[in-house]
Amino acid sequence: MLSQPSHDEDLGRQKRPNPGLKNTGLLGIALTLLPWLALVALFSLAPELPRVPGVQADIAAVAGHFIVYGVLAAIFYRLHMRIWSGEDRKPIDSASTAAGVAAVLGLAFEWSQHLFTSGRAFEVRDVVANGAGAVSVAAGLLYLETIGSKLKLVLPSVFAIGLAFIAFATASYLIWDPTLAYEGDHWHAPYRVVICGEAQPLFPLSVGPLHTRGDGVIHVQPRNSGVVGEKANLAAFFESSGGELTNTSMTLPSGETFTNGDRCPDGSIGVVSASQFNLRDSVRIKTTTKPANYLPRDGQLLLIEFSALPGN
């Protein structure tokens, strides 16, 4: 005669974890973690980050770092919960592991972009934002778990945030060139104007999307006037200062005009040009004979000239 299973045996079977369910959960986490790590690497190695028009680039960068590594910490938190799912797991262990691993990865990716990416540098500000995002999200999840939440919606929420982030970044790259200035930016480009070898007085205080405070610096601060992107150029700066700059002539705020082909006092034929210099050592980087279209960038040293071109 077959014996019936005892009540304790029934409870034992009910309490016994289902390895298939656990493996499925780990697979879901892996399928979320790996693409997110790939996304983090992609953004870390990209020469320019996506733009958020209307928001200053530095603020948008800090917010982006905070969100990206906050999401990463959420994934690691859930992964730790799955791997150490026994009763001896403490929520504080999941929180500290998630925050620590995400913050260390943030430091590693920040250092790698300094080594392998042209145009990107190691920024302490970004490292702090990475760590702040990781710690804040891990602390939030720790609080929710402490008050009894099972955190079942963590991965679906992370997945939704990730998709939204990817969609926005894609749209941003397609619509807004990250190398251009948009509303919300405030860049500074020191400049000098030289006519036939003679430095000219600094332009007086002016107003407009590209202006100066009489300090020898172009303030690139696009507003909702339409002077954004490729329109935030040197021609706009001259216009705001009471002068005019085209690709063949330059009119100073004083009213003096110099046109390609005019001769300098030494007999050389003058050409209007703009040159970018390295701000650190004043070495000329490049020169363009279409100065009106030139787009000042943050931290550039610009020389706007009417003179014989170098080498001529």
C-alpha positions in Angstrom: 0.0 0.0 0.0 1.4 3.4 -1.0 1.9 5.8 1.7 0.6 9.3 1.4 3.1 12.2 1.5 3.1 13.9 4.8 2.0 17.5 5.3 5.7 18.6 6.0 6.8 17.0 2.7 4.1 18.9 0.9 5.4 22.1 2.4 8.9 21.2 1.5 8.0 20.7 -2.1 6.1 24.0 -2.2 9.1 25.9 -0.7 11.7 24.3 -2.9 12.8 26.9 -5.5 12.2 26.2 -9.1 15.6 26.4 -10.9 13.9 26.9 -14.2 12.3 30.1 -13.0 15.5 31.4 -11.5 17.4 30.7 -14.7 14.8 32.5 -16.7 15.1 35.5 -14.4 18.9 35.5 -14.8 18.5 35.3 -18.5 16.2 38.3 -18.5 18.7 40.3 -16.4 21.6 39.3 -18.7 19.6 40.3 -21.8 19.1 43.7 -20.1 22.6 44.1 -18.7 24.7 43.3 -21.7 23.0 45.7 -24.2 23.1 48.4 -21.5 26.8 47.9 -21.0 27.3 48.1 -24.8 25.3 51.3 -24.8 27.4 52.8 -22.0 30.6 51.8 -23.9 29.2 53.4 -27.1 28.4 56.7 -25.4 31.7 56.7 -23.6 33.7 56.3 -26.8 31.5 58.7 -28.9 33.4 61.9 -29.8 30.2 64.0 -29.1 27.3 63.2 -26.8 23.7 63.7 -27.9 22.2 67.2 -27.5 19.3 68.4 -25.5 18.3 71.7 -27.1 17.2 74.2 -24.5 19.5 72.7 -21.9 23.1 73.7 -21.4 25.4 71.0 -22.6 27.2 70.6 -19.3 23.9 70.2 -17.4 22.6 67.7 -19.9 25.9 65.7 -19.7 25.7 65.5 -15.9 22.0 64.4 -16.1 22.8 61.8 -18.7 25.6 60.3 -16.7 23.4 60.2 -13.6 20.6 58.4 -15.5 22.8 55.9 -17.3 24.7 54.7 -14.2 21.5 54.8 -12.1 20.0 52.4 -14.5 23.1 50.2 -14.4 22.9 50.1 -10.6 19.3 49.0 -10.8 20.2 46.1 -13.1 23.1 45.0 -10.8 20.8 45.3 -7.8 18.3 42.9 -9.4 21.1 40.6 -10.5 22.4 40.4 -6.9 18.9 39.6 -5.7 18.6 36.7 -8.2 22.0 35.2 -7.5 21.8 35.4 -3.7 18.1 34.7 -3.4 18.3 32.8 -0.1 17.1 34.0 3.2 20.6 35.0 4.3 20.8 37.7 1.6 20.6 41.2 3.1 19.2 44.1 1.1 22.1 46.3 2.1 24.4 43.8 0.4 22.5 44.2 -2.9 22.5 48.0 -2.6 26.2 48.3 -1.8 27.2 45.8 -4.5 25.1 47.5 -7.1 26.3 51.0 -6.2 29.9 49.9 -6.0 30.1 48.0 -9.2 28.3 50.6 -11.2 30.5 53.4 -9.8 33.7 51.5 -10.5 32.5 50.9 -14.1 31.7 54.6 -14.4 35.3 55.4 -13.4 36.7 52.8 -15.8 34.7 54.0 -18.8 35.5 57.6 -18.0 39.2 56.8 -18.0 39.0 54.7 -21.2 37.4 57.6 -23.1 40.4 59.8 -22.0 42.7 57.2 -23.5 40.9 56.1 -26.7 38.5 58.9 -27.8 39.5 62.1 -29.6 37.7 65.1 -28.2 36.7 63.5 -24.9 38.6 64.0 -21.6 38.6 62.6 -18.2 36.1 64.7 -16.2 35.9 64.5 -12.4 32.4 66.0 -12.7 31.2 63.1 -14.8 32.7 60.5 -12.4 30.9 62.2 -9.6 27.6 62.1 -11.6 28.1 58.4 -12.4 28.6 57.6 -8.7 25.8 59.8 -7.6 23.4 58.1 -10.0 24.5 54.6 -8.9 24.3 55.4 -5.2 20.9 57.2 -5.4 19.2 54.5 -7.3 20.7 51.7 -5.2 19.6 53.6 -2.0 16.1 54.0 -3.5 15.8 50.3 -4.2 17.1 49.5 -0.8 14.4 51.7 0.8 11.7 50.1 -1.3 12.8 46.6 -0.5 13.1 47.5 3.2 9.4 48.6 3.3 8.3 45.3 1.7 8.4 45.9 -2.0 9.4 42.8 -4.1 10.9 45.0 -6.8 9.2 43.0 -9.5 8.8 46.0 -11.8 12.5 46.9 -11.6 13.6 45.2 -14.8 10.6 46.2 -16.9 11.0 49.8 -15.7 14.7 49.7 -16.5 14.0 48.2 -19.9 11.5 51.0 -20.7 13.9 53.7 -19.6 16.6 52.1 -21.7 14.4 52.1 -24.8 13.4 55.7 -24.2 17.0 56.7 -23.7 18.1 55.0 -26.9 15.2 56.5 -28.9 16.0 60.0 -27.7 19.7 59.6 -28.4 19.0 58.3 -31.9 16.6 61.2 -32.6 19.1 63.7 -31.2 21.9 62.5 -33.4 19.6 62.7 -36.5 18.1 66.1 -35.7 20.7 68.0 -33.8 24.4 68.0 -34.7 26.1 67.6 -31.3 29.0 69.8 -32.5 26.8 72.9 -32.9 25.5 75.4 -30.4 21.8 75.4 -29.5 19.6 77.3 -27.2 20.7 76.7 -23.6 24.5 76.6 -24.5 26.9 79.3 -23.3 30.3 79.0 -24.8 33.3 81.3 -24.7 35.8 81.8 -27.5 38.6 84.4 -27.1 39.2 86.3 -30.3 41.4 88.9 -31.9 40.9 91.0 -35.1 44.0 91.8 -37.1 44.2 94.0 -40.2 47.4 93.9 -42.2 49.3 92.7 -39.2 48.0 95.3 -36.8 45.7 94.2 -33.9 42.5 96.1 -33.8 40.7 97.4 -30.7 38.4 94.9 -29.0 34.8 95.1 -30.1 32.6 97.1 -27.7 29.9 95.6 -25.5 27.1 94.1 -27.7 24.0 92.1 -27.4 22.6 89.1 -29.3 23.0 85.3 -29.6 26.7 85.8 -30.3 28.0 88.9 -28.4 30.9 90.2 -26.4 31.2 92.1 -23.2 34.1 94.1 -24.5 36.5 91.6 -23.0 37.9 90.0 -26.1 35.7 87.0 -25.8 32.9 85.8 -28.1 30.0 84.6 -25.9 28.1 82.0 -27.9 24.7 82.0 -26.3 22.0 81.0 -28.8 18.5 82.0 -27.9 15.1 81.5 -29.5 15.9 84.0 -32.2 16.7 81.3 -34.7 20.5 82.0 -34.5 21.4 78.4 -33.6 23.3 75.5 -35.1 25.0 76.6 -38.3 23.6 80.1 -38.0 25.6 80.7 -34.8 28.6 81.8 -36.8 31.1 84.7 -37.0 28.8 86.6 -39.3 26.2 86.7 -36.5 28.9 87.9 -34.1 29.9 90.8 -36.4 26.3 91.7 -37.0 25.6 91.9 -33.2 28.7 94.1 -32.8 27.7 96.7 -35.5 29.9 95.3 -38.2 29.6 92.9 -41.1 31.5 89.8 -42.1 31.1 87.9 -45.4 33.4 85.4 -47.0 34.9 88.2 -49.1 34.8 91.3 -46.9 35.0 92.6 -43.4 33.4 95.7 -42.0 34.5 96.7 -38.5 32.2 98.4 -36.0 34.1 101.6 -36.8 32.8 101.4 -40.4 36.1 100.6 -42.1 35.7 97.9 -44.8 38.3 95.6 -46.2 37.6 93.4 -49.3 39.5 90.5 -50.8 42.0 91.9 -53.2 42.6 95.2 -51.4 46.3 95.8 -50.7 47.9 96.2 -47.4 50.5 99.0 -46.8 53.3 96.6 -47.5 51.8 95.9 -50.9 50.6 92.4 -50.1 47.1 91.4 -51.3 44.8 90.9 -48.4 42.3 88.1 -47.9 39.6 87.8 -45.2 40.1 84.7 -43.1 39.6 83.1 -39.7 42.0 80.8 -37.9 41.6 78.5 -35.0 44.5 78.3 -32.5 45.3 76.0 -29.6 44.4 78.0 -26.5 47.2 76.4 -24.5 50.2 77.2 -26.7 48.7 79.5 -29.4 49.7 77.1 -32.2 47.6 77.6 -35.4 45.4 74.6 -36.0 43.5 75.5 -39.2 42.6 78.5 -41.4 39.5 79.1 -43.5 38.9 81.7 -46.2 35.1 81.4 -45.5 35.1 83.2 -42.1 31.5 84.2 -42.2 30.5 80.5 -41.9 32.9 79.7 -39.2 31.3 78.3 -36.0 33.1 79.4 -32.8 33.4 76.6 -30.3 33.9 76.6 -26.5 37.5 77.3 -25.5 38.8 78.1 -29.0 41.2 81.0 -29.6 40.2 82.7 -32.9 42.1 85.1 -35.1 40.0 87.0 -37.6 42.2 88.6 -40.2 42.5 90.7 -43.3 46.0 90.1 -44.6 48.1 87.9 -46.9 47.4 84.3 -46.2 50.1 82.4 -44.4 52.6 81.0 -47.0 51.6 83.5 -49.7 
